[in-house]
Amino acid sequence: MALFKRRTAGKPGEWYYCLEHGKVEEGPECPAKNRLGPYGTRQEAEHAMETARERNEEWENDPKWGDTPRDAPGA
């Protein structure tokens, strides 16, 4: 008997952004390695790439890491 059940269908209201197809899907249609989410609304999933870019920018310039920001002179 398997310890973990393979989930084939998402819950209603779970939205994902598929990186391979560049589309929003309700429930996990594509493999996990190709998607971002879950998001609470379709609109949040539509803006997944923008959200990821913003978060990456914040993390790259986080002063807690002590690294030089990428956009700083000499970086």
mmCIF file of the N, C-alpha and C atoms, coordinates in Angstrom:
data_MODEL
# 
_entry.id   MODEL 
# 
loop_
_atom_site.group_PDB 
_atom_site.id 
_atom_site.type_symbol 
_atom_site.label_atom_id 
_atom_site.label_alt_id 
_atom_site.label_comp_id 
_atom_site.label_asym_id 
_atom_site.label_entity_id 
_atom_site.label_seq_id 
_atom_site.pdbx_PDB_ins_code 
_atom_site.Cartn_x 
_atom_site.Cartn_y 
_atom_site.Cartn_z 
_atom_site.occupancy 
_atom_site.B_iso_or_equiv 
_atom_site.pdbx_formal_charge 
_atom_site.auth_seq_id 
_atom_site.auth_comp_id 
_atom_site.auth_asym_id 
_atom_site.auth_atom_id 
_atom_site.pdbx_PDB_model_num 
ATOM 1   N N  . MET A 1 1  ? 0.840   -1.182 0.000   1.00 0.00 ? 1  MET A N  1 
ATOM 2   C CA . MET A 1 1  ? 0.000   0.000  0.000   1.00 0.00 ? 1  MET A CA 1 
ATOM 3   C C  . MET A 1 1  ? 0.885   1.244  0.000   1.00 0.00 ? 1  MET A C  1 
ATOM 4   N N  . ALA A 1 2  ? 0.569   2.181  -0.837  1.00 0.00 ? 2  ALA A N  1 
ATOM 5   C CA . ALA A 1 2  ? 1.358   3.404  -0.958  1.00 0.00 ? 2  ALA A CA 1 
ATOM 6   C C  . ALA A 1 2  ? 1.131   4.305  0.249   1.00 0.00 ? 2  ALA A C  1 
ATOM 7   N N  . LEU A 1 3  ? 2.197   4.975  0.657   1.00 0.00 ? 3  LEU A N  1 
ATOM 8   C CA . LEU A 1 3  ? 2.081   5.900  1.784   1.00 0.00 ? 3  LEU A CA 1 
ATOM 9   C C  . LEU A 1 3  ? 1.413   7.201  1.377   1.00 0.00 ? 3  LEU A C  1 
ATOM 10  N N  . PHE A 1 4  ? 1.646   7.605  0.138   1.00 0.00 ? 4  PHE A N  1 
ATOM 11  C CA . PHE A 1 4  ? 1.083   8.863  -0.338  1.00 0.00 ? 4  PHE A CA 1 
ATOM 12  C C  . PHE A 1 4  ? 0.177   8.591  -1.521  1.00 0.00 ? 4  PHE A C  1 
ATOM 13  N N  . LYS A 1 5  ? -0.960  9.230  -1.502  1.00 0.00 ? 5  LYS A N  1 
ATOM 14  C CA . LYS A 1 5  ? -1.898  9.093  -2.597  1.00 0.00 ? 5  LYS A CA 1 
ATOM 15  C C  . LYS A 1 5  ? -1.533  10.086 -3.689  1.00 0.00 ? 5  LYS A C  1 
ATOM 16  N N  . ARG A 1 6  ? -1.515  9.655  -4.903  1.00 0.00 ? 6  ARG A N  1 
ATOM 17  C CA . ARG A 1 6  ? -1.243  10.549 -6.022  1.00 0.00 ? 6  ARG A CA 1 
ATOM 18  C C  . ARG A 1 6  ? -2.502  11.352 -6.306  1.00 0.00 ? 6  ARG A C  1 
ATOM 19  N N  . ARG A 1 7  ? -2.353  12.674 -6.276  1.00 0.00 ? 7  ARG A N  1 
ATOM 20  C CA . ARG A 1 7  ? -3.490  13.548 -6.501  1.00 0.00 ? 7  ARG A CA 1 
ATOM 21  C C  . ARG A 1 7  ? -3.607  13.843 -7.984  1.00 0.00 ? 7  ARG A C  1 
ATOM 22  N N  . THR A 1 8  ? -4.692  13.447 -8.578  1.00 0.00 ? 8  THR A N  1 
ATOM 23  C CA . THR A 1 8  ? -4.863  13.641 -10.013 1.00 0.00 ? 8  THR A CA 1 
ATOM 24  C C  . THR A 1 8  ? -5.723  14.845 -10.336 1.00 0.00 ? 8  THR A C  1 
ATOM 25  N N  . ALA A 1 9  ? -6.576  15.253 -9.414  1.00 0.00 ? 9  ALA A N  1 
ATOM 26  C CA . ALA A 1 9  ? -7.446  16.396 -9.668  1.00 0.00 ? 9  ALA A CA 1 
ATOM 27  C C  . ALA A 1 9  ? -7.280  17.410 -8.558  1.00 0.00 ? 9  ALA A C  1 
ATOM 28  N N  . GLY A 1 10 ? -7.335  18.663 -8.924  1.00 0.00 ? 10 GLY A N  1 
ATOM 29  C CA . GLY A 1 10 ? -7.210  19.727 -7.944  1.00 0.00 ? 10 GLY A CA 1 
ATOM 30  C C  . GLY A 1 10 ? -8.525  20.012 -7.256  1.00 0.00 ? 10 GLY A C  1 
ATOM 31  N N  . LYS A 1 11 ? -8.428  20.797 -6.233  1.00 0.00 ? 11 LYS A N  1 
ATOM 32  C CA . LYS A 1 11 ? -9.628  21.231 -5.533  1.00 0.00 ? 11 LYS A CA 1 
ATOM 33  C C  . LYS A 1 11 ? -10.255 22.370 -6.321  1.00 0.00 ? 11 LYS A C  1 
ATOM 34  N N  . PRO A 1 12 ? -11.571 22.504 -6.274  1.00 0.00 ? 12 PRO A N  1 
ATOM 35  C CA . PRO A 1 12 ? -12.199 23.639 -6.944  1.00 0.00 ? 12 PRO A CA 1 
ATOM 36  C C  . PRO A 1 12 ? -11.648 24.942 -6.370  1.00 0.00 ? 12 PRO A C  1 
ATOM 37  N N  . GLY A 1 13 ? -11.329 25.864 -7.238  1.00 0.00 ? 13 GLY A N  1 
ATOM 38  C CA . GLY A 1 13 ? -10.804 27.147 -6.795  1.00 0.00 ? 13 GLY A CA 1 
ATOM 39  C C  . GLY A 1 13 ? -9.298  27.205 -6.700  1.00 0.00 ? 13 GLY A C  1 
ATOM 40  N N  . GLU A 1 14 ? -8.586  26.125 -6.998  1.00 0.00 ? 14 GLU A N  1 
ATOM 41  C CA . GLU A 1 14 ? -7.123  26.148 -7.043  1.00 0.00 ? 14 GLU A CA 1 
ATOM 42  C C  . GLU A 1 14 ? -6.700  26.486 -8.467  1.00 0.00 ? 14 GLU A C  1 
ATOM 43  N N  . TRP A 1 15 ? -5.898  27.518 -8.597  1.00 0.00 ? 15 TRP A N  1 
ATOM 44  C CA . TRP A 1 15 ? -5.442  27.966 -9.908  1.00 0.00 ? 15 TRP A CA 1 
ATOM 45  C C  . TRP A 1 15 ? -3.932  27.857 -9.994  1.00 0.00 ? 15 TRP A C  1 
ATOM 46  N N  . TYR A 1 16 ? -3.446  27.464 -11.153 1.00 0.00 ? 16 TYR A N  1 
ATOM 47  C CA . TYR A 1 16 ? -2.015  27.291 -11.400 1.00 0.00 ? 16 TYR A CA 1 
ATOM 48  C C  . TYR A 1 16 ? -1.630  28.004 -12.687 1.00 0.00 ? 16 TYR A C  1 
ATOM 49  N N  . TYR A 1 17 ? -0.345  28.332 -12.793 1.00 0.00 ? 17 TYR A N  1 
ATOM 50  C CA . TYR A 1 17 ? 0.187   28.867 -14.038 1.00 0.00 ? 17 TYR A CA 1 
ATOM 51  C C  . TYR A 1 17 ? 1.160   27.841 -14.594 1.00 0.00 ? 17 TYR A C  1 
ATOM 52  N N  . CYS A 1 18 ? 0.908   27.353 -15.803 1.00 0.00 ? 18 CYS A N  1 
ATOM 53  C CA . CYS A 1 18 ? 1.763   26.352 -16.428 1.00 0.00 ? 18 CYS A CA 1 
ATOM 54  C C  . CYS A 1 18 ? 2.896   27.060 -17.162 1.00 0.00 ? 18 CYS A C  1 
ATOM 55  N N  . LEU A 1 19 ? 4.127   26.780 -16.752 1.00 0.00 ? 19 LEU A N  1 
ATOM 56  C CA . LEU A 1 19 ? 5.300   27.399 -17.367 1.00 0.00 ? 19 LEU A CA 1 
ATOM 57  C C  . LEU A 1 19 ? 5.541   26.863 -18.776 1.00 0.00 ? 19 LEU A C  1 
ATOM 58  N N  . GLU A 1 20 ? 5.230   25.608 -19.015 1.00 0.00 ? 20 GLU A N  1 
ATOM 59  C CA . GLU A 1 20 ? 5.471   24.999 -20.321 1.00 0.00 ? 20 GLU A CA 1 
ATOM 60  C C  . GLU A 1 20 ? 4.518   25.544 -21.387 1.00 0.00 ? 20 GLU A C  1 
ATOM 61  N N  . HIS A 1 21 ? 3.253   25.688 -21.026 1.00 0.00 ? 21 HIS A N  1 
ATOM 62  C CA . HIS A 1 21 ? 2.249   26.126 -21.996 1.00 0.00 ? 21 HIS A CA 1 
ATOM 63  C C  . HIS A 1 21 ? 1.928   27.612 -21.898 1.00 0.00 ? 21 HIS A C  1 
ATOM 64  N N  . GLY A 1 22 ? 2.396   28.277 -20.829 1.00 0.00 ? 22 GLY A N  1 
ATOM 65  C CA . GLY A 1 22 ? 2.128   29.704 -20.656 1.00 0.00 ? 22 GLY A CA 1 
ATOM 66  C C  . GLY A 1 22 ? 0.653   30.009 -20.487 1.00 0.00 ? 22 GLY A C  1 
ATOM 67  N N  . LYS A 1 23 ? -0.036  29.133 -19.742 1.00 0.00 ? 23 LYS A N  1 
ATOM 68  C CA . LYS A 1 23 ? -1.470  29.347 -19.561 1.00 0.00 ? 23 LYS A CA 1 
ATOM 69  C C  . LYS A 1 23 ? -1.887  29.071 -18.120 1.00 0.00 ? 23 LYS A C  1 
ATOM 70  N N  . VAL A 1 24 ? -3.029  29.614 -17.775 1.00 0.00 ? 24 VAL A N  1 
ATOM 71  C CA . VAL A 1 24 ? -3.623  29.411 -16.452 1.00 0.00 ? 24 VAL A CA 1 
ATOM 72  C C  . VAL A 1 24 ? -4.513  28.177 -16.535 1.00 0.00 ? 24 VAL A C  1 
ATOM 73  N N  . GLU A 1 25 ? -4.467  27.353 -15.492 1.00 0.00 ? 25 GLU A N  1 
ATOM 74  C CA . GLU A 1 25 ? -5.305  26.162 -15.454 1.00 0.00 ? 25 GLU A CA 1 
ATOM 75  C C  . GLU A 1 25 ? -5.942  26.028 -14.076 1.00 0.00 ? 25 GLU A C  1 
ATOM 76  N N  . GLU A 1 26 ? -7.175  25.556 -14.059 1.00 0.00 ? 26 GLU A N  1 
ATOM 77  C CA . GLU A 1 26 ? -7.845  25.298 -12.780 1.00 0.00 ? 26 GLU A CA 1 
ATOM 78  C C  . GLU A 1 26 ? -7.570  23.853 -12.411 1.00 0.00 ? 26 GLU A C  1 
ATOM 79  N N  . GLY A 1 27 ? -6.955  23.685 -11.267 1.00 0.00 ? 27 GLY A N  1 
ATOM 80  C CA . GLY A 1 27 ? -6.527  22.352 -10.855 1.00 0.00 ? 27 GLY A CA 1 
ATOM 81  C C  . GLY A 1 27 ? -5.216  22.014 -11.541 1.00 0.00 ? 27 GLY A C  1 
ATOM 82  N N  . PRO A 1 28 ? -4.455  21.101 -10.963 1.00 0.00 ? 28 PRO A N  1 
ATOM 83  C CA . PRO A 1 28 ? -3.157  20.762 -11.546 1.00 0.00 ? 28 PRO A CA 1 
ATOM 84  C C  . PRO A 1 28 ? -3.300  19.862 -12.771 1.00 0.00 ? 28 PRO A C  1 
ATOM 85  N N  . GLU A 1 29 ? -3.264  20.461 -13.952 1.00 0.00 ? 29 GLU A N  1 
ATOM 86  C CA . GLU A 1 29 ? -3.346  19.685 -15.190 1.00 0.00 ? 29 GLU A CA 1 
ATOM 87  C C  . GLU A 1 29 ? -1.966  19.203 -15.618 1.00 0.00 ? 29 GLU A C  1 
ATOM 88  N N  . CYS A 1 30 ? -0.973  20.061 -15.509 1.00 0.00 ? 30 CYS A N  1 
ATOM 89  C CA . CYS A 1 30 ? 0.393   19.731 -15.932 1.00 0.00 ? 30 CYS A CA 1 
ATOM 90  C C  . CYS A 1 30 ? 1.219   19.272 -14.726 1.00 0.00 ? 30 CYS A C  1 
ATOM 91  N N  . PRO A 1 31 ? 2.359   18.608 -14.971 1.00 0.00 ? 31 PRO A N  1 
ATOM 92  C CA . PRO A 1 31 ? 3.207   18.146 -13.865 1.00 0.00 ? 31 PRO A CA 1 
ATOM 93  C C  . PRO A 1 31 ? 3.676   19.301 -12.975 1.00 0.00 ? 31 PRO A C  1 
ATOM 94  N N  . ALA A 1 32 ? 3.915   19.011 -11.722 1.00 0.00 ? 32 ALA A N  1 
ATOM 95  C CA . ALA A 1 32 ? 4.314   20.027 -10.744 1.00 0.00 ? 32 ALA A CA 1 
ATOM 96  C C  . ALA A 1 32 ? 5.577   20.765 -11.167 1.00 0.00 ? 32 ALA A C  1 
ATOM 97  N N  . LYS A 1 33 ? 6.496   20.086 -11.842 1.00 0.00 ? 33 LYS A N  1 
ATOM 98  C CA . LYS A 1 33 ? 7.744   20.730 -12.252 1.00 0.00 ? 33 LYS A CA 1 
ATOM 99  C C  . LYS A 1 33 ? 7.516   21.846 -13.272 1.00 0.00 ? 33 LYS A C  1 
ATOM 100 N N  . ASN A 1 34 ? 6.336   21.889 -13.887 1.00 0.00 ? 34 ASN A N  1 
ATOM 101 C CA . ASN A 1 34 ? 6.041   22.880 -14.916 1.00 0.00 ? 34 ASN A CA 1 
ATOM 102 C C  . ASN A 1 34 ? 5.049   23.944 -14.487 1.00 0.00 ? 34 ASN A C  1 
ATOM 103 N N  . ARG A 1 35 ? 4.723   24.015 -13.193 1.00 0.00 ? 35 ARG A N  1 
ATOM 104 C CA . ARG A 1 35 ? 3.678   24.970 -12.820 1.00 0.00 ? 35 ARG A CA 1 
ATOM 105 C C  . ARG A 1 35 ? 4.018   25.748 -11.557 1.00 0.00 ? 35 ARG A C  1 
ATOM 106 N N  . LEU A 1 36 ? 3.399   26.903 -11.435 1.00 0.00 ? 36 LEU A N  1 
ATOM 107 C CA . LEU A 1 36 ? 3.464   27.731 -10.241 1.00 0.00 ? 36 LEU A CA 1 
ATOM 108 C C  . LEU A 1 36 ? 2.084   27.730 -9.612  1.00 0.00 ? 36 LEU A C  1 
ATOM 109 N N  . GLY A 1 37 ? 2.035   27.722 -8.284  1.00 0.00 ? 37 GLY A N  1 
ATOM 110 C CA . GLY A 1 37 ? 0.748   27.768 -7.617  1.00 0.00 ? 37 GLY A CA 1 
ATOM 111 C C  . GLY A 1 37 ? 0.689   26.753 -6.502  1.00 0.00 ? 37 GLY A C  1 
ATOM 112 N N  . PRO A 1 38 ? -0.416  26.611 -5.868  1.00 0.00 ? 38 PRO A N  1 
ATOM 113 C CA . PRO A 1 38 ? -1.730  27.114 -6.259  1.00 0.00 ? 38 PRO A CA 1 
ATOM 114 C C  . PRO A 1 38 ? -1.952  28.567 -5.860  1.00 0.00 ? 38 PRO A C  1 
ATOM 115 N N  . TYR A 1 39 ? -2.806  29.214 -6.616  1.00 0.00 ? 39 TYR A N  1 
ATOM 116 C CA . TYR A 1 39 ? -3.239  30.576 -6.339  1.00 0.00 ? 39 TYR A CA 1 
ATOM 117 C C  . TYR A 1 39 ? -4.717  30.537 -5.991  1.00 0.00 ? 39 TYR A C  1 
ATOM 118 N N  . GLY A 1 40 ? -5.163  31.516 -5.225  1.00 0.00 ? 40 GLY A N  1 
ATOM 119 C CA . GLY A 1 40 ? -6.553  31.553 -4.781  1.00 0.00 ? 40 GLY A CA 1 
ATOM 120 C C  . GLY A 1 40 ? -7.529  31.996 -5.850  1.00 0.00 ? 40 GLY A C  1 
ATOM 121 N N  . THR A 1 41 ? -7.045  32.769 -6.830  1.00 0.00 ? 41 THR A N  1 
ATOM 122 C CA . THR A 1 41 ? -7.928  33.255 -7.887  1.00 0.00 ? 41 THR A CA 1 
ATOM 123 C C  . THR A 1 41 ? -7.257  33.112 -9.251  1.00 0.00 ? 41 THR A C  1 
ATOM 124 N N  . ARG A 1 42 ? -8.064  33.137 -10.272 1.00 0.00 ? 42 ARG A N  1 
ATOM 125 C CA . ARG A 1 42 ? -7.545  33.079 -11.639 1.00 0.00 ? 42 ARG A CA 1 
ATOM 126 C C  . ARG A 1 42 ? -6.647  34.286 -11.920 1.00 0.00 ? 42 ARG A C  1 
ATOM 127 N N  . GLN A 1 43 ? -7.047  35.463 -11.420 1.00 0.00 ? 43 GLN A N  1 
ATOM 128 C CA . GLN A 1 43 ? -6.275  36.683 -11.650 1.00 0.00 ? 43 GLN A CA 1 
ATOM 129 C C  . GLN A 1 43 ? -4.873  36.582 -11.043 1.00 0.00 ? 43 GLN A C  1 
ATOM 130 N N  . GLU A 1 44 ? -4.763  36.024 -9.850  1.00 0.00 ? 44 GLU A N  1 
ATOM 131 C CA . GLU A 1 44 ? -3.448  35.836 -9.232  1.00 0.00 ? 44 GLU A CA 1 
ATOM 132 C C  . GLU A 1 44 ? -2.584  34.918 -10.088 1.00 0.00 ? 44 GLU A C  1 
ATOM 133 N N  . ALA A 1 45 ? -3.173  33.848 -10.608 1.00 0.00 ? 45 ALA A N  1 
ATOM 134 C CA . ALA A 1 45 ? -2.432  32.918 -11.457 1.00 0.00 ? 45 ALA A CA 1 
ATOM 135 C C  . ALA A 1 45 ? -2.011  33.582 -12.766 1.00 0.00 ? 45 ALA A C  1 
ATOM 136 N N  . GLU A 1 46 ? -2.853  34.462 -13.303 1.00 0.00 ? 46 GLU A N  1 
ATOM 137 C CA . GLU A 1 46 ? -2.516  35.174 -14.541 1.00 0.00 ? 46 GLU A CA 1 
ATOM 138 C C  . GLU A 1 46 ? -1.291  36.060 -14.364 1.00 0.00 ? 46 GLU A C  1 
ATOM 139 N N  . HIS A 1 47 ? -1.060  36.530 -13.151 1.00 0.00 ? 47 HIS A N  1 
ATOM 140 C CA . HIS A 1 47 ? 0.069   37.421 -12.855 1.00 0.00 ? 47 HIS A CA 1 
ATOM 141 C C  . HIS A 1 47 ? 1.230   36.675 -12.191 1.00 0.00 ? 47 HIS A C  1 
ATOM 142 N N  . ALA A 1 48 ? 1.266   35.355 -12.330 1.00 0.00 ? 48 ALA A N  1 
ATOM 143 C CA . ALA A 1 48 ? 2.277   34.537 -11.662 1.00 0.00 ? 48 ALA A CA 1 
ATOM 144 C C  . ALA A 1 48 ? 3.694   34.927 -12.057 1.00 0.00 ? 48 ALA A C  1 
ATOM 145 N N  . MET A 1 49 ? 3.942   35.164 -13.321 1.00 0.00 ? 49 MET A N  1 
ATOM 146 C CA . MET A 1 49 ? 5.293   35.505 -13.769 1.00 0.00 ? 49 MET A CA 1 
ATOM 147 C C  . MET A 1 49 ? 5.715   36.878 -13.252 1.00 0.00 ? 49 MET A C  1 
ATOM 148 N N  . GLU A 1 50 ? 4.791   37.809 -13.226 1.00 0.00 ? 50 GLU A N  1 
ATOM 149 C CA . GLU A 1 50 ? 5.078   39.141 -12.681 1.00 0.00 ? 50 GLU A CA 1 
ATOM 150 C C  . GLU A 1 50 ? 5.396   39.047 -11.189 1.00 0.00 ? 50 GLU A C  1 
ATOM 151 N N  . THR A 1 51 ? 4.612   38.263 -10.462 1.00 0.00 ? 51 THR A N  1 
ATOM 152 C CA . THR A 1 51 ? 4.846   38.060 -9.036  1.00 0.00 ? 51 THR A CA 1 
ATOM 153 C C  . THR A 1 51 ? 6.214   37.421 -8.804  1.00 0.00 ? 51 THR A C  1 
ATOM 154 N N  . ALA A 1 52 ? 6.556   36.427 -9.611  1.00 0.00 ? 52 ALA A N  1 
ATOM 155 C CA . ALA A 1 52 ? 7.854   35.755 -9.481  1.00 0.00 ? 52 ALA A CA 1 
ATOM 156 C C  . ALA A 1 52 ? 8.999   36.728 -9.751  1.00 0.00 ? 52 ALA A C  1 
ATOM 157 N N  . ARG A 1 53 ? 8.863   37.570 -10.780 1.00 0.00 ? 53 ARG A N  1 
ATOM 158 C CA . ARG A 1 53 ? 9.900   38.576 -11.086 1.00 0.00 ? 53 ARG A CA 1 
ATOM 159 C C  . ARG A 1 53 ? 10.095  39.545 -9.921  1.00 0.00 ? 53 ARG A C  1 
ATOM 160 N N  . GLU A 1 54 ? 8.977   40.008 -9.354  1.00 0.00 ? 54 GLU A N  1 
ATOM 161 C CA . GLU A 1 54 ? 9.049   40.942 -8.218  1.00 0.00 ? 54 GLU A CA 1 
ATOM 162 C C  . GLU A 1 54 ? 9.726   40.286 -7.018  1.00 0.00 ? 54 GLU A C  1 
ATOM 163 N N  . ARG A 1 55 ? 9.366   39.062 -6.721  1.00 0.00 ? 55 ARG A N  1 
ATOM 164 C CA . ARG A 1 55 ? 9.965   38.359 -5.576  1.00 0.00 ? 55 ARG A CA 1 
ATOM 165 C C  . ARG A 1 55 ? 11.446  38.094 -5.809  1.00 0.00 ? 55 ARG A C  1 
ATOM 166 N N  . ASN A 1 56 ? 11.808  37.710 -7.021  1.00 0.00 ? 56 ASN A N  1 
ATOM 167 C CA . ASN A 1 56 ? 13.223  37.485 -7.332  1.00 0.00 ? 56 ASN A CA 1 
ATOM 168 C C  . ASN A 1 56 ? 14.023  38.766 -7.153  1.00 0.00 ? 56 ASN A C  1 
ATOM 169 N N  . GLU A 1 57 ? 13.473  39.877 -7.594  1.00 0.00 ? 57 GLU A N  1 
ATOM 170 C CA . GLU A 1 57 ? 14.147  41.174 -7.444  1.00 0.00 ? 57 GLU A CA 1 
ATOM 171 C C  . GLU A 1 57 ? 14.351  41.498 -5.964  1.00 0.00 ? 57 GLU A C  1 
ATOM 172 N N  . GLU A 1 58 ? 13.313  41.271 -5.157  1.00 0.00 ? 58 GLU A N  1 
ATOM 173 C CA . GLU A 1 58 ? 13.431  41.518 -3.710  1.00 0.00 ? 58 GLU A CA 1 
ATOM 174 C C  . GLU A 1 58 ? 14.502  40.636 -3.089  1.00 0.00 ? 58 GLU A C  1 
ATOM 175 N N  . TRP A 1 59 ? 14.517  39.362 -3.448  1.00 0.00 ? 59 TRP A N  1 
ATOM 176 C CA . TRP A 1 59 ? 15.478  38.426 -2.864  1.00 0.00 ? 59 TRP A CA 1 
ATOM 177 C C  . TRP A 1 59 ? 16.903  38.744 -3.312  1.00 0.00 ? 59 TRP A C  1 
ATOM 178 N N  . GLU A 1 60 ? 17.076  39.122 -4.575  1.00 0.00 ? 60 GLU A N  1 
ATOM 179 C CA . GLU A 1 60 ? 18.411  39.429 -5.088  1.00 0.00 ? 60 GLU A CA 1 
ATOM 180 C C  . GLU A 1 60 ? 19.004  40.665 -4.419  1.00 0.00 ? 60 GLU A C  1 
ATOM 181 N N  . ASN A 1 61 ? 18.143  41.577 -3.974  1.00 0.00 ? 61 ASN A N  1 
ATOM 182 C CA . ASN A 1 61 ? 18.600  42.812 -3.358  1.00 0.00 ? 61 ASN A CA 1 
ATOM 183 C C  . ASN A 1 61 ? 18.350  42.862 -1.858  1.00 0.00 ? 61 ASN A C  1 
ATOM 184 N N  . ASP A 1 62 ? 18.128  41.720 -1.239  1.00 0.00 ? 62 ASP A N  1 
ATOM 185 C CA . ASP A 1 62 ? 17.874  41.650 0.195   1.00 0.00 ? 62 ASP A CA 1 
ATOM 186 C C  . ASP A 1 62 ? 19.171  41.933 0.960   1.00 0.00 ? 62 ASP A C  1 
ATOM 187 N N  . PRO A 1 63 ? 19.217  43.000 1.760   1.00 0.00 ? 63 PRO A N  1 
ATOM 188 C CA . PRO A 1 63 ? 20.446  43.350 2.479   1.00 0.00 ? 63 PRO A CA 1 
ATOM 189 C C  . PRO A 1 63 ? 20.859  42.315 3.531   1.00 0.00 ? 63 PRO A C  1 
ATOM 190 N N  . LYS A 1 64 ? 19.954  41.452 3.951   1.00 0.00 ? 64 LYS A N  1 
ATOM 191 C CA . LYS A 1 64 ? 20.297  40.426 4.939   1.00 0.00 ? 64 LYS A CA 1 
ATOM 192 C C  . LYS A 1 64 ? 21.328  39.430 4.399   1.00 0.00 ? 64 LYS A C  1 
ATOM 193 N N  . TRP A 1 65 ? 21.414  39.301 3.089   1.00 0.00 ? 65 TRP A N  1 
ATOM 194 C CA . TRP A 1 65 ? 22.362  38.357 2.501   1.00 0.00 ? 65 TRP A CA 1 
ATOM 195 C C  . TRP A 1 65 ? 23.746  38.966 2.361   1.00 0.00 ? 65 TRP A C  1 
ATOM 196 N N  . GLY A 1 66 ? 23.859  40.282 2.398   1.00 0.00 ? 66 GLY A N  1 
ATOM 197 C CA . GLY A 1 66 ? 25.154  40.941 2.351   1.00 0.00 ? 66 GLY A CA 1 
ATOM 198 C C  . GLY A 1 66 ? 25.817  40.940 0.990   1.00 0.00 ? 66 GLY A C  1 
ATOM 199 N N  . ASP A 1 67 ? 25.119  40.490 -0.023  1.00 0.00 ? 67 ASP A N  1 
ATOM 200 C CA . ASP A 1 67 ? 25.670  40.504 -1.371  1.00 0.00 ? 67 ASP A CA 1 
ATOM 201 C C  . ASP A 1 67 ? 25.469  41.881 -2.001  1.00 0.00 ? 67 ASP A C  1 
ATOM 202 N N  . THR A 1 68 ? 26.264  42.164 -3.010  1.00 0.00 ? 68 THR A N  1 
ATOM 203 C CA . THR A 1 68 ? 26.096  43.394 -3.762  1.00 0.00 ? 68 THR A CA 1 
ATOM 204 C C  . THR A 1 68 ? 24.902  43.215 -4.687  1.00 0.00 ? 68 THR A C  1 
ATOM 205 N N  . PRO A 1 69 ? 23.962  44.178 -4.702  1.00 0.00 ? 69 PRO A N  1 
ATOM 206 C CA . PRO A 1 69 ? 22.826  44.056 -5.633  1.00 0.00 ? 69 PRO A CA 1 
ATOM 207 C C  . PRO A 1 69 ? 23.336  43.964 -7.065  1.00 0.00 ? 69 PRO A C  1 
ATOM 208 N N  . ARG A 1 70 ? 22.606  43.243 -7.889  1.00 0.00 ? 70 ARG A N  1 
ATOM 209 C CA . ARG A 1 70 ? 23.014  43.040 -9.274  1.00 0.00 ? 70 ARG A CA 1 
ATOM 210 C C  . ARG A 1 70 ? 23.057  44.328 -10.074 1.00 0.00 ? 70 ARG A C  1 
ATOM 211 N N  . ASP A 1 71 ? 22.206  45.278 -9.719  1.00 0.00 ? 71 ASP A N  1 
ATOM 212 C CA . ASP A 1 71 ? 22.179  46.512 -10.493 1.00 0.00 ? 71 ASP A CA 1 
ATOM 213 C C  . ASP A 1 71 ? 23.146  47.567 -9.918  1.00 0.00 ? 71 ASP A C  1 
ATOM 214 N N  . ALA A 1 72 ? 23.923  47.210 -8.913  1.00 0.00 ? 72 ALA A N  1 
ATOM 215 C CA . ALA A 1 72 ? 24.886  48.154 -8.323  1.00 0.00 ? 72 ALA A CA 1 
ATOM 216 C C  . ALA A 1 72 ? 26.136  48.235 -9.211  1.00 0.00 ? 72 ALA A C  1 
ATOM 217 N N  . PRO A 1 73 ? 26.799  49.402 -9.216  1.00 0.00 ? 73 PRO A N  1 
ATOM 218 C CA . PRO A 1 73 ? 28.023  49.539 -10.013 1.00 0.00 ? 73 PRO A CA 1 
ATOM 219 C C  . PRO A 1 73 ? 29.080  48.522 -9.540  1.00 0.00 ? 73 PRO A C  1 
ATOM 220 N N  . GLY A 1 74 ? 29.734  47.908 -10.499 1.00 0.00 ? 74 GLY A N  1 
ATOM 221 C CA . GLY A 1 74 ? 30.782  46.935 -10.183 1.00 0.00 ? 74 GLY A CA 1 
ATOM 222 C C  . GLY A 1 74 ? 30.274  45.538 -9.899  1.00 0.00 ? 74 GLY A C  1 
ATOM 223 N N  . ALA A 1 75 ? 28.967  45.333 -10.046 1.00 0.00 ? 75 ALA A N  1 
ATOM 224 C CA . ALA A 1 75 ? 28.384  44.015 -9.777  1.00 0.00 ? 75 ALA A CA 1 
ATOM 225 C C  . ALA A 1 75 ? 28.607  43.090 -10.949 1.00 0.00 ? 75 ALA A C  1 
# 
